Amino acid sequence: MQDIFTVIENKKQEFAQLPLFHFMQDKSIDPRQRLAWAPCAAPFIMNFGELNKYFLRVEPTNDPLQALINKHTYEDDHHWLWFLEDLKNLEIDKSMKFSDALRFLWSAETKNARWLNYQLYQYTLQATSLQKLIVIEVTEATGNVMFSTAAKIGKEIKEITQKECRYFADFHLDVETGHMTSSLDIEQFVKDITLPEETQKEALKSVEQLFKVFTKFTDELLVYAKNHRIDYPLIMG
């Protein structure tokens, strides 16, 4: 099982080099522009709570690994509330007709965000607890890259507006437990798992595919940020 987590870590390092994160680190660009992709990410962010509640969580359970997953889902199922708060703080909480909102959420601009949801549902629906753990680890790895970068932008915005972000902030990172395998008891639990060769091959294939889907999603966010210019500056708080 440790081999799978090594692959995930290597994929995470590759993921961190994607163009979006270079864009987000470019301080010559207005900090809010570097987060201008936020509306495009809404389909994924708003569905992430549902993924935790209805696909990853299984109650009651006698499976010790599933019990650990259940605990993790309660930590992750409400972060979309912080996202809504930050849309206001970033001053990109635009009003629009309901029909226009639906048209945007199901538009070509957000197709990869929606596809990411469907892929995560596919990999977790009726999955074993071990298969779910792999999905969680990939999601946590990509999320750590995203939020460690976004939190720095959140600090820049706070210095300008005196408004504190919660989703795009250290707050989000601090309340995250990180990888499920980060605590010693879980780490040992996972290390003791021996996978049959065929199961390991399937797991590695899942890791590869999930990182591909997250990469497409990330590339879509960059395109959106570049195509949607924020023309007015942040106001000093």
N, C-alpha and C positions, 0 to 999 in steps of 0.2 A: 504493500500500500504506500510505503514511503516513496517509492519510485514515481508514483502518480503525482504526489505533492511536489516533488522535485521538478517534474515537467511543468506543473502549474506555475511554480516560481519562475522558471525560465521564460515561460510565455508571458508572465506578468512584466518582466523586464523588457521584453520586446514590445509589449503593449504600451509601455510608458514612453516609447520613442515615436508614437504616432503623431502626425502633424497637428492634431487638435491640441495636444499638450504643449507643443512648442508655441503655438498661437496663444495659448492661455498664459504662458510664461513671458511673453513679449511685453515688457513694460512701456514700450513706445506706443502701445495701443491702449486706449481708454479702458480702465478696468471693467466697466460695465459692458463694453463691447465684447470683452473676452468671455463674458457670461451670457452674451446675447442669444446663445443657442438654447437657453432654458425652456422657452415655449415648445421647441421641437422635441425636447426630452420628456414632455408632459405625459404622453401615452405610456411610456415605460415607468416613470416615477409614480404615477397615480395607480398603475396596475401592480406595482411591486408589493404593496400591502396585501392585495388579493392573492398574489402568488404565495405569500407566507401563510395567509389564513386558510386558503382552500386547496392548495396543492402540496405544500411542504408539511403542513401540520396534520397530524393524525391523532385523534383522541377518542377513547382511551387507547393506550398501547402498553404492551409488555416488552417491547423491543427497547433495550437501553439506549441504542444509538438514536432511535426515533424520539425517545424522551428528550435527549439532548437537542435534537433538531427542533422539537416543539418549544423548548425554552428559548432557543435562538429566534424563532419566529415571533415571539412576543416582544422581543427587543427590536425587531425590524419592521413590524407591520404598520407603524404609524408615522414614519418619517415624512410622508407626503404632506403632513400638516405644516412642517417646517418649510417645505418647498413653497407652499401657498403664501406663507408669511414673507418669504424672501422675494417673491414676485413683486410684492408691494414695496419692499425696501429698495429694490432695484429700479423701481418706477417703470416696470414693463407690464404692469397689471392693467392692460388695456380693456376697455369696454367694447363689446361687439354684439351683434344680433346672435341669438341662439343658433340660427341656421348657419351663420358664418363660422361660429365656433365649431360646429359639427363638421362643416366643410373642411376646415383647417385640420382638425384632429384626424380625419380620414383622407387627407390629401397625400399627394405624391411626396411632399416635403417630409412627412413623418412616417413613410412606409417602413423604413428600417427599424424605427422605434416600435412600431406595431409588430413587425416580424420577429423582433427580439422577444416580445411577450409570448407570441405563439410558440416559438422554439422552447422557451423555458417551460411553458405549460406542457409541451410534448414530452420533454425530458423528465418531468416530475409527476405527471399523471400516472397513477398506478405503479410508480417506481418503487424499488426497494429503498430502504433507509440509506444504504451505501451509495446508491445512485444519486439520491437527493443530496447527500453530503458533498459529492463531487460538484454538483451544480452550485451549491452554496459556496464552496471554496473558490470556484471560478468567478462567481459573482462578487465575492468579497475581494478577490485579488484585483479585478478591474475597478471595483468601487474605491479601493484604497488608493489607486493611482489617480483616479478622478478627484476624489475629495481632498487628498493631500495637496493637490494643485489648486483646486477651487478655494480651499480655505485661505490660502495666501492672498487671493484676489479679494475675498471677503474682508480681510484685514485692511487692504488698501481702501476699499469702499467705506469702511467704518471710519477711517482717518479723515475722509472727505465729508461724509454726511453725518457722522456720529450715530448712525443707525447700524445696529448689530445684526448680521445675518445669523441664521441658525442652521439652515441646510448647507449653505456654502460657507462653512465655518469650522473652526477647531471644535466647536460644540458638538458638531455631528461626528467628527472623528473620535472625540473623547468618549461619547456614549456608545460608540461601536465597540463591541467586544473583540473586534478583529476576526481573524480566522477562527472557526470553531475549534481548530486543533491547537490554539495558542496556549490554553491552560494545560498544566502538566498532566492532570488526570485524563483529559480527553486525548492529549498527545500520545500517552502510553496506550490508551484504549485502541486508538487507530493503528499504532505501530504493531499491535498484537494481531491485527487482521491480516490473514494470508489469503490472497486471491488466487483462484484457479487461473491458468494462463489465458484461457478464452475470455474470462471476465475482465482480466486486466487489459486485454486488447480492446475490448468494448469500451472500457472506462477511458482509455487513452484516446480513442476515436471521439468520444463525447467531449473530452477536453478540447481537442483540436477544433471540432465543429463549433463549440460554444465561443471560443475565442474569435473565430471567424465572424460569427454573428455580432459579437460585441464590437469588433473592429468596424464592420459595416455601419453599425449604429453610430459609432464615434466619428467616422468619416462624414456621415450625414449631418451631425451636429456642427461640424466645421463649415460645411457648405452653407448651412442655414445662417450661422453667425456672420459669414462674409456677405451673404445676400441681403441681410436685414440690418441696415445701418442705423445706429443710434446717433442721431444728429445733435441732440441737445445735451449739454454737460450736466453732471451731477451738481446739486446745489449744496453749498457748505451748510452743515448743521449748526 
